[in-house]
Amino acid sequence: MPLYEYRCEACGQPEEKLESLSAPSAHACPACGAGEGMKRQLSVAAFSLAGGGWYKGAASEPAPSAPAAEAPKSGHGCAAGGCGCPLAG
C-alpha cells in the first residue's frame, strides 16, 4: 500500500496515511474538522533502484569483466584439462 501525504486546506495540518490505491483523495481534517479539508498532495516517490542491472546512474557501457583463466593444456583428450584423471597432470 502506498503512503499518501495530505494537507488541510483550512488549517494547514499535514498528515500521512497508508492507504490503498482506491482510497478517496480527500477526507475530513482530524485537527479542525473541516469536511473534505484534507487534500492529497503530490509528492516524490521514495523509490530508488540500486545494484547491478539497470538503474538511474547506470553507465551506457557494461562493466569490464575479469580476464578468463587459461585452462591447463592436456594432450590426453581432456577438454579443459580439469577432469581429474591421472593423465591430466
PASE-658098 format. One line per 5 residues: number of its first residue (from 1); their letters; for each residue z, y, x of N, C-alpha, C. Coordinates in nm, 4 decimals. Layout:
<nodes>
NUM> a> Z Y X Z Y X Z Y X | ...
</nodes>
This chain:
<nodes>
1> mplye> 0.0000 -0.1177 0.0839 0.0000 0.0000 0.0000 0.0000 0.1242 0.0886 | -0.0764 0.2242 0.0505 -0.0807 0.3461 0.1313 0.0396 0.4365 0.1075 | 0.0684 0.5184 0.2062 0.1743 0.6187 0.1976 0.1078 0.7503 0.1595 | 0.1445 0.8053 0.0433 0.0873 0.9306 -0.0041 0.1858 1.0446 0.0162 | 0.1339 1.1633 0.0449 0.2138 1.2846 0.0564 0.1890 1.3699 -0.0671
6> yrcea> 0.2978 1.4245 -0.1226 0.2907 1.5121 -0.2401 0.3604 1.6431 -0.2076 | 0.3223 1.7497 -0.2769 0.3906 1.8783 -0.2674 0.3912 1.9401 -0.4064 | 0.5081 1.9930 -0.4467 0.5211 2.0556 -0.5776 0.4564 2.1942 -0.5740 | 0.3701 2.2200 -0.6701 0.3043 2.3499 -0.6777 0.3993 2.4582 -0.7274 | 0.5097 2.4201 -0.7929 0.6049 2.5181 -0.8447 0.7087 2.5597 -0.7404
11> cgqpe> 0.7715 2.4618 -0.6738 0.8805 2.4943 -0.5801 0.8491 2.4631 -0.4341 | 0.7394 2.3911 -0.4059 0.7011 2.3605 -0.2678 0.7695 2.2387 -0.2084 | 0.8449 2.1661 -0.2872 0.9177 2.0470 -0.2405 0.8188 1.9401 -0.1925 | 0.8329 1.8896 -0.0670 0.7459 1.7816 -0.0195 0.8040 1.6456 -0.0581 | 0.7172 1.5441 -0.0652 0.7609 1.4088 -0.0988 0.6592 1.3091 -0.0438
16> ekles> 0.7070 1.1946 0.0026 0.6209 1.0851 0.0461 0.6541 0.9631 -0.0378 | 0.5502 0.8901 -0.0821 0.5717 0.7710 -0.1648 0.4739 0.6621 -0.1248 | 0.5242 0.5386 -0.1182 0.4388 0.4217 -0.1017 0.3932 0.3812 -0.2406 | 0.2640 0.3928 -0.2666 0.2111 0.3637 -0.3994 0.0806 0.2875 -0.3883 | 0.0430 0.2242 -0.4963 -0.0840 0.1524 -0.4990 -0.1997 0.2514 -0.5034
21> lsaps> -0.3185 0.2027 -0.4759 -0.4373 0.2878 -0.4775 -0.4654 0.3442 -0.6159 | -0.4210 0.2762 -0.7194 -0.4478 0.3205 -0.8559 -0.3406 0.4146 -0.9109 | -0.2448 0.4575 -0.8297 -0.1381 0.5474 -0.8759 -0.1962 0.6833 -0.9136 | -0.1366 0.7517 -1.0135 -0.1861 0.8845 -1.0518 -0.1666 0.9843 -0.9374 | -0.2517 1.0873 -0.9327 -0.2456 1.1841 -0.8232 -0.1461 1.2966 -0.8478
26> ahacp> -0.0767 1.2976 -0.9631 0.0246 1.3994 -0.9924 0.1374 1.3356 -1.0731 | 0.2590 1.3883 -1.0536 0.3744 1.3436 -1.1302 0.4787 1.4552 -1.1336 | 0.5854 1.4358 -1.2106 0.6895 1.5373 -1.2242 0.7666 1.5541 -1.0937 | 0.8058 1.6770 -1.0645 0.8816 1.7078 -0.9424 1.0275 1.6651 -0.9612 | 1.0822 1.5859 -0.8666 1.2216 1.5443 -0.8784 1.3192 1.6590 -0.8482
31> acgag> 1.2752 1.7638 -0.7790 1.3639 1.8748 -0.7423 1.3764 1.9788 -0.8534 | 1.2627 2.0269 -0.9063 1.2677 2.1341 -1.0064 1.2311 2.0870 -1.1467 | 1.1797 1.9649 -1.1594 1.1468 1.9095 -1.2896 1.0134 1.9538 -1.3466 | 0.9325 2.0255 -1.2699 0.8017 2.0704 -1.3189 0.7150 1.9489 -1.3497 | 0.6702 1.9390 -1.4762 0.5841 1.8277 -1.5158 0.4490 1.8379 -1.4470
36> egmkr> 0.4037 1.7283 -1.3880 0.2767 1.7245 -1.3130 0.2768 1.8264 -1.1984 | 0.3960 1.8657 -1.1515 0.4065 1.9633 -1.0425 0.3732 1.9046 -0.9065 | 0.4077 1.7775 -0.8871 0.3820 1.7126 -0.7577 0.2365 1.6698 -0.7523 | 0.1616 1.7319 -0.6637 0.0190 1.7015 -0.6470 -0.0010 1.6306 -0.5138 | -0.0851 1.5288 -0.5152 -0.1153 1.4534 -0.3936 -0.1887 1.5438 -0.2949
41> qlsva> -0.1448 1.5406 -0.1694 -0.2041 1.6218 -0.0639 -0.3062 1.5405 0.0147 | -0.4028 1.6090 0.0701 -0.4992 1.5465 0.1586 -0.4344 1.5410 0.2961 | -0.4200 1.4236 0.3528 -0.3530 1.4105 0.4819 -0.4348 1.3218 0.5738 | -0.3998 1.3271 0.7005 -0.4684 1.2492 0.8030 -0.4147 1.1072 0.8016 | -0.5028 1.0112 0.8093 -0.4612 0.8711 0.8135 -0.3979 0.8397 0.9482
46> afsla> -0.2959 0.7584 0.9473 -0.2293 0.7166 1.0694 -0.2855 0.5831 1.1138 | -0.4163 0.5783 1.1317 -0.4851 0.4559 1.1669 -0.5547 0.4768 1.2993 | -0.5289 0.3933 1.3944 -0.5898 0.4065 1.5253 -0.6285 0.2686 1.5766 | -0.7461 0.2601 1.6322 -0.7916 0.1346 1.6906 -0.7674 0.1406 1.8406 | -0.7204 0.0324 1.8963 -0.6932 0.0282 2.0386 -0.7225 -0.1120 2.0898
51> gggwy> -0.7318 -0.1226 2.2201 -0.7537 -0.2527 2.2799 -0.9005 -0.2804 2.3046 | -0.9319 -0.4064 2.3243 -1.0688 -0.4454 2.3529 -1.1581 -0.4332 2.2310 | -1.2846 -0.4289 2.2531 -1.3785 -0.4172 2.1431 -1.4177 -0.2728 2.1200 | -1.4546 -0.2417 1.9965 -1.4961 -0.1051 1.9665 -1.3761 -0.0233 1.9203 | -1.3700 0.0990 1.9619 -1.2682 0.1934 1.9170 -1.3129 0.3326 1.9549
56> kgaas> -1.2398 0.4351 1.9129 -1.2859 0.5722 1.9253 -1.3116 0.6175 2.0688 | -1.2463 0.5631 2.1685 -1.2652 0.6060 2.3067 -1.3457 0.5080 2.3891 | -1.4145 0.4170 2.3251 -1.4885 0.3136 2.3977 -1.6061 0.3733 2.4739 | -1.6276 0.3228 2.5906 -1.7422 0.3647 2.6700 -1.8673 0.2976 2.6148 | -1.9812 0.3580 2.6407 -2.1051 0.3014 2.5888 -2.1511 0.1810 2.6712
61> epaps> -2.0987 0.1673 2.7918 -2.1359 0.0546 2.8774 -2.0207 -0.0458 2.8802 | -2.0514 -0.1740 2.8859 -1.9441 -0.2728 2.8931 -1.8704 -0.2632 3.0267 | -1.7447 -0.3015 3.0267 -1.6655 -0.3000 3.1489 -1.7217 -0.4035 3.2466 | -1.7193 -0.3726 3.3774 -1.7704 -0.4689 3.4748 -1.6826 -0.5932 3.4775 | -1.7450 -0.7075 3.4880 -1.6685 -0.8318 3.4921 -1.6518 -0.8759 3.6369
66> apaae> -1.5543 -0.9616 3.6596 -1.5291 -1.0138 3.7927 -1.6438 -1.1070 3.8314 | -1.6805 -1.1080 3.9589 -1.7886 -1.1985 4.0002 -1.7462 -1.3436 3.9812 | -1.8388 -1.4254 3.9417 -1.8110 -1.5673 3.9198 -1.7868 -1.6365 4.0532 | -1.6878 -1.7254 4.0566 -1.6598 -1.8012 4.1772 -1.7712 -1.9035 4.1982 | -1.8113 -1.9187 4.3230 -1.9190 -2.0135 4.3530 -1.8630 -2.1554 4.3485
71> apksg> -1.9327 -2.2425 4.2818 -1.8906 -2.3819 4.2713 -1.9114 -2.4509 4.4055 | -1.8204 -2.5414 4.4411 -1.8383 -2.6151 4.5663 -1.9653 -2.7010 4.5605 | -2.0314 -2.7070 4.6712 -2.1559 -2.7827 4.6767 -2.1246 -2.9304 4.7013 | -2.1959 -3.0145 4.6326 -2.1760 -3.1575 4.6453 -2.3119 -3.2251 4.6399 | -2.3338 -3.3188 4.7280 -2.4589 -3.3924 4.7281 -2.4454 -3.5264 4.6593
76> hgcaa> -2.3422 -3.5420 4.5771 -2.3149 -3.6711 4.5157 -2.3538 -3.6766 4.3690 | -2.4292 -3.5812 4.3220 -2.4722 -3.5821 4.1830 -2.3740 -3.5166 4.0879 | -2.2667 -3.4594 4.1402 -2.1709 -3.3885 4.0549 -2.2284 -3.2510 4.0247 | -2.2361 -3.2151 3.8995 -2.2992 -3.0903 3.8585 -2.2297 -2.9689 3.9181 | -2.0981 -2.9603 3.9078 -2.0283 -2.8445 3.9576 -1.9443 -2.8786 4.0805
81> ggcgc> -1.9389 -3.0052 4.1187 -1.8608 -3.0453 4.2346 -1.7128 -3.0592 4.2056 | -1.6704 -3.0368 4.0824 -1.5291 -3.0430 4.0498 -1.4948 -3.1593 3.9602 | -1.5693 -3.2692 3.9694 -1.5472 -3.3818 3.8794 -1.4252 -3.4637 3.9167 | -1.3776 -3.4538 4.0387 -1.2607 -3.5287 4.0798 -1.2903 -3.6648 4.1378 | -1.4169 -3.7015 4.1482 -1.4479 -3.8315 4.2046 -1.4204 -3.8289 4.3565
86> plag> -1.3968 -3.9447 4.4194 -1.3627 -3.9472 4.5622 -1.4765 -3.8979 4.6507 | -1.5988 -3.8953 4.6005 -1.7110 -3.8491 4.6817 -1.7291 -3.6988 4.6772 | -1.6587 -3.6288 4.5863 -1.6787 -3.4842 4.5691 -1.6129 -3.4040 4.6783 | -1.5341 -3.4583 4.7611 -1.4593 -3.3795 4.8573 -1.5198 -3.3819 4.9869
</nodes>
